[in-house]
Each structure stands twice: as structure tokens, then as C-alpha cells.
Amino acid sequence: MREDLTGRCFGRLIVVRLSKIDKWGASHWWCQCECGEVKSIAGKSLKGGTTKSCGCLRKATTSKRAGKDLTGQKRGRLTIVKLLGVEDKQRVWECHCECGAIVFLTTSRLWKTKSCGCLSRDTTSQMMKADLVGEKRGRLTIVKSLGVNKHGKQEWLCLCECGNQHIADTGALNSGNTKSCGCYMRDRFAETKRLRLEGRRFGRLTVLEFVGIDDRNHTVWKCRCECGNEIPVVGTQLTGGITRSCGCLQKDVIADMNVARVEQDVDWDDVEEADFSHLVDQVKENPPPSPQDEAYKTFLKDN
């Protein structure tokens, strides 16, 4: 059953009667504001406190804030001296900075501005003078200063935990935007995007553990083959079926193909009927030298 809001008060609004039911089944009510304006407002906006007037409440609040006298107030390093006038519907104020400079700002800019610009310059100057050698920022350890670059920023030579060297400026290091040579993002990407392949089997290979990321940002896995060998394999080669063994599978396939070719070419009936006694007699008459004999090396060279 729909709740009847007639006669109820919400902020500056008094509900008069039901206005309509929209196509989504939400009720809208005619409301009279304290200023005399009548407006149709959604019931959920009234009960949720989103709408408290016909719009006059916001206008009154904005007007009161805009008409406030800010003379004598302080904003960071700025002191508001006097109102100069109105420009583009905004009041313009004369402000004196602690450094002695005079600036002219609108009311809206006063809430965002703390100085004539000297605060930013002083902060940058202090950052440039600071000696960061030996300090650590994320995975980077600052080794030495490289001086000021063409953009006026102090640069530092840093050594990453992965062993790579990286050059970064003071702002990037202190703000936390630069934490490594780039390996941190690669590791994060690999951790969030890589498939969990531990324990899975691909052909003759069983995945043991994750090794790391190669130069092309591919995941590398340590795998054990059925023959006992352990090799690193790129993840895409495993999942794509490109690598299925340490290499022994290809050798076995080639050996099987050679055996099949020999069996196909040789007439085994003729082999069984052949007489190999003359070969046995030749070996008995001229036996090959023993590996222990000095003549064995000569035999290998001649043959």
C-alpha cells in the first residue's frame, strides 16, 4: 500500500496532494514551499532528505556565503585586505602575501590559493636542497645526485632491489609516484593477471612453481618432466600446447618414426634366411682393439 504524505512537512516544504505516478511506479507530490512556490517532487526525494525546498534554500545559502565580508581573514600566507568590486558576478579581493607581494583574487579562488606563488617555490627549493643519498623510496635506494635537468628538477641515480639502475627526480620520489625501476608494476600485473598453474599438467610436464617475469612481461614457470628433468617454461607456451615436455617427447617421436621406416623398408623374411656366419668369422680373425690398448686411439682415428 502506497504511503500517504499529505500534510507532512519536509524542510521548507509542505505536501499538499498526490501529483502523479510515473511509469516506474514512483509517486510524485505537489508541495508548497515557505516562499510560496508550488512544485511537484518525488516522494523518495522528500523522505530521503534530498529535497528540502523548491530551490530557494540553496540560493539563500549561496547568497549568504557570497555576501560575507572576508576582510582581515587569512588564507595560508595571504591576508585579505579589502573588497575591490564585482567582476563577472564574482567579488574581487585585494590580498597581501607574507613575502610582500599583492595579488587580486575572486572569492572562489581564495578557497584554493594559499600564497602569491612563493609557497610552491619555497617548497620546491627545499626539496631540491635536501640530500636524499642513502634514503629508500619503495624498492629504490638513492645512490647519488645527478644535478638539475633541463626542466629544473633535481635528479637522482637510484638502485632498485631487482638490480637495475633508475633515474628519478625529487618530486617523483617524494610523492610516491616512482617506487621502482618498473619491476614493481610488472610484478603487480603478473600477480593479478596471471593464471594459477601450480600443480597443473601439460603433456609430460607438471607445473611446480612460479619463477618470475621475463623481458617480454611473460610469466615463467618451473616444470618437471616425466623423464625427471626440470625446466623453466613460459606460461603461454604451456597453455597454448606449444611445449609439452623437456624435449624428450620429440626425441621419442623421431625414434618411433625411424623404427617404423626401417620396419617398412626391410624384408624381415629375407633377414631371417640370410647367413651371417662369414661376419662372425671375420670378427674372430680380426678382433677390434680393447679400450685398454694403446692401439685403440689409432683404431678410432682410422675408423
C-alpha positions in Angstrom: 0.0 0.0 0.0 1.3 3.4 -1.0 2.2 5.8 1.9 0.2 9.0 2.1 2.4 12.0 2.6 -0.4 14.6 2.5 0.1 17.3 5.3 3.6 16.2 6.2 6.5 18.7 6.4 9.9 18.2 4.8 12.3 21.1 5.4 10.6 24.2 3.9 8.1 22.0 2.0 4.5 21.0 3.0 2.9 18.2 1.0 -0.5 19.3 -0.5 -1.7 16.3 -2.5 -0.6 13.5 -4.9 0.6 14.8 -8.2 1.2 11.6 -10.4 2.5 8.1 -10.5 5.4 7.9 -13.1 6.0 4.9 -15.4 8.3 3.3 -12.9 5.6 3.3 -10.2 7.1 6.2 -8.1 4.8 8.7 -6.6 5.2 12.5 -7.0 3.6 15.0 -4.7 2.5 18.7 -5.0 4.4 20.6 -2.3 4.2 24.2 -1.2 7.4 25.9 -0.1 7.7 28.6 2.6 8.5 31.1 -0.2 5.1 30.4 -1.8 6.3 28.3 -4.7 4.4 25.1 -5.6 6.4 22.3 -7.1 6.0 18.6 -7.9 8.6 16.5 -6.1 9.3 12.7 -6.0 8.3 11.0 -2.7 11.7 9.3 -2.3 13.4 12.7 -2.6 11.2 14.0 0.2 11.7 11.1 2.5 15.4 10.7 1.8 16.1 14.4 2.7 17.5 15.1 -0.8 14.9 17.9 -1.4 14.1 20.4 1.3 12.8 23.3 -0.6 11.8 24.5 -4.1 15.4 25.7 -4.6 15.3 28.8 -2.5 17.2 27.2 0.3 20.3 26.7 -1.8 20.0 30.2 -3.3 19.8 31.7 0.2 22.8 29.7 1.4 24.9 30.7 -1.6 23.9 34.3 -1.3 24.7 34.4 2.4 28.1 32.8 1.7 28.9 35.1 -1.2 27.8 38.3 0.7 30.1 37.5 3.7 32.7 40.1 4.5 36.2 38.4 4.3 38.2 41.5 5.2 41.0 40.7 7.7 40.8 36.9 7.2 43.8 34.8 6.5 44.2 32.1 3.8 47.6 30.4 4.1 50.2 33.2 3.6 47.5 35.6 2.3 45.7 38.2 4.3 42.6 39.7 2.8 42.8 43.5 2.9 39.7 44.8 1.1 37.0 44.3 -1.4 37.7 45.9 -4.8 34.4 45.2 -6.6 32.5 42.7 -8.6 33.7 41.1 -11.9 31.7 38.5 -13.8 29.3 38.2 -10.9 32.2 37.4 -8.5 33.7 39.6 -5.8 37.4 40.5 -6.2 39.6 40.9 -3.2 43.0 42.5 -2.6 45.3 40.2 -0.7 48.7 40.8 0.8 51.2 37.8 0.9 53.7 37.3 3.7 56.5 37.8 1.1 55.2 41.3 0.4 53.5 40.7 -2.9 50.0 41.9 -3.6 47.5 39.7 -5.5 43.9 40.1 -6.6 41.6 37.0 -6.2 38.0 36.2 -6.6 36.1 34.6 -3.7 36.1 31.2 -5.4 39.9 31.3 -5.9 40.5 32.3 -2.3 39.5 28.9 -1.1 42.1 27.2 -3.3 45.0 29.7 -3.1 47.4 29.9 -0.2 50.1 32.4 -1.4 51.1 34.5 -4.3 53.1 31.6 -5.6 56.0 31.8 -3.2 54.9 28.8 -1.2 55.3 26.5 -4.1 58.7 28.0 -5.0 59.9 27.6 -1.4 58.7 24.0 -1.2 60.4 23.2 -4.4 63.6 24.9 -3.3 63.7 22.9 0.0 63.1 19.7 -1.9 66.0 20.4 -4.2 68.4 21.3 -1.4 67.5 18.1 0.6 70.2 15.4 0.4 68.4 12.1 -0.2 71.5 9.9 -0.7 71.1 6.7 1.2 67.4 7.1 1.7 64.9 4.5 0.4 61.8 5.1 -1.6 59.8 1.9 -2.2 62.2 -0.6 -3.9 64.7 2.2 -4.8 67.8 3.2 -2.8 69.1 6.6 -3.7 72.8 6.4 -4.6 73.9 9.8 -5.8 72.8 13.2 -7.1 72.9 13.8 -10.9 72.2 17.6 -10.7 69.4 19.6 -12.2 67.8 18.5 -15.5 66.7 20.9 -18.3 63.3 21.2 -16.6 64.8 22.5 -13.4 64.2 19.3 -11.4 66.8 17.6 -9.2 67.6 14.1 -10.5 68.9 11.1 -8.5 70.5 7.9 -9.5 68.7 5.0 -7.7 69.4 1.3 -7.4 66.4 -1.0 -7.5 66.0 -4.2 -5.4 66.0 -6.2 -8.7 69.5 -4.8 -9.5 68.6 -2.3 -12.2 69.5 1.4 -12.0 66.9 4.1 -12.4 66.9 7.9 -12.7 64.1 9.8 -11.0 63.5 13.4 -9.9 62.9 14.5 -6.3 59.1 15.1 -6.8 58.5 11.7 -8.2 60.4 10.1 -5.4 58.8 12.1 -2.5 55.3 11.8 -3.9 55.5 8.1 -4.2 54.8 8.1 -8.0 58.1 6.3 -8.5 58.7 3.2 -6.3 60.9 1.0 -8.5 62.6 0.8 -11.9 59.3 -0.6 -13.3 59.6 -4.1 -11.8 57.0 -3.3 -9.1 54.2 -2.7 -11.7 55.3 -5.8 -13.7 55.1 -8.0 -10.5 51.7 -6.5 -9.6 50.4 -7.1 -13.1 51.7 -10.7 -13.0 50.2 -11.3 -9.6 46.7 -10.0 -10.5 46.5 -11.2 -14.1 48.5 -14.5 -14.3 46.7 -17.8 -14.3 47.3 -20.2 -11.3 49.1 -23.0 -13.0 50.7 -24.7 -9.9 50.1 -28.4 -9.9 48.5 -28.5 -13.4 49.7 -30.9 -16.0 50.5 -30.1 -19.7 51.6 -33.1 -21.7 54.6 -34.7 -19.9 55.1 -31.5 -17.8 53.9 -30.8 -14.3 54.0 -27.2 -13.1 55.9 -26.9 -9.8 56.1 -23.1 -9.0 56.1 -19.6 -10.4 59.6 -18.3 -11.3 59.0 -14.7 -12.4 58.6 -12.4 -15.4 60.8 -12.4 -18.4 61.9 -9.4 -20.5 58.6 -9.5 -22.5 56.4 -9.5 -19.4 55.6 -13.2 -19.9 55.1 -15.4 -16.8 57.7 -18.2 -16.4 57.0 -21.5 -14.6 59.3 -24.2 -13.2 58.1 -27.6 -14.6 59.1 -31.2 -14.0 59.1 -33.6 -17.0 58.2 -37.3 -16.7 61.8 -38.1 -17.5 62.9 -36.3 -14.3 64.3 -33.1 -15.9 63.2 -29.7 -14.5 63.0 -26.7 -16.9 61.6 -23.2 -17.0 58.7 -22.7 -19.5 56.7 -19.6 -20.5 53.1 -19.8 -19.4 51.6 -19.1 -22.8 53.6 -21.9 -24.3 52.1 -24.3 -21.7 48.5 -23.2 -22.1 48.9 -23.0 -25.9 50.1 -26.5 -26.1 53.5 -25.4 -27.7 55.7 -27.0 -25.0 54.7 -30.4 -23.7 58.0 -31.9 -22.5 61.6 -31.0 -21.8 62.4 -32.2 -25.3 62.2 -36.0 -24.7 58.8 -36.2 -26.4 60.2 -35.0 -29.7 63.1 -37.5 -29.4 60.8 -40.4 -28.7 58.6 -39.4 -31.6 61.5 -39.2 -34.0 62.8 -42.6 -32.8 59.4 -44.2 -33.3 59.3 -42.7 -36.8 62.7 -44.2 -37.7 61.8 -47.6 -36.4 58.6 -47.6 -38.4 60.6 -46.5 -41.5 63.1 -49.4 -41.1 60.3 -51.9 -40.5 58.6 -50.7 -43.6 61.8 -50.8 -45.8 63.3 -54.1 -44.6 62.0 -57.6 -45.7 62.3 -59.5 -42.5 61.8 -62.8 -44.2 65.0 -62.3 -46.2 66.8 -61.3 -43.0 65.8 -64.5 -41.2 67.0 -66.7 -44.1 70.3 -64.8 -44.5 73.6 -66.3 -43.4 75.8 -64.1 -41.2 78.4 -66.7 -40.3 81.1 -65.1 -42.5 80.8 -61.9 -40.5 81.3 -63.8 -37.3 84.4 -65.5 -38.7 85.8 -62.1 -39.7 85.4 -60.7 -36.2 87.1 -63.8 -34.7 90.1 -63.5 -37.1 90.5 -59.7 -36.7 89.0 -58.6 -33.3 88.8 -54.9 -32.6 91.4 -53.5 -30.2 90.5 -53.3 -26.5 89.9 -49.8 -25.0 92.8 -50.5 -22.6 95.2 -50.9 -25.5 97.2 -48.0 -26.9 96.2 -49.1 -30.4 92.6 -48.2 -29.5 93.2 -44.5 -30.2 94.7 -45.4 -33.6 91.7 -47.6 -34.3 89.3 -44.7 -33.6 91.3 -42.3 -35.9 91.4 -44.8 -38.8 87.7 -45.6 -38.5 
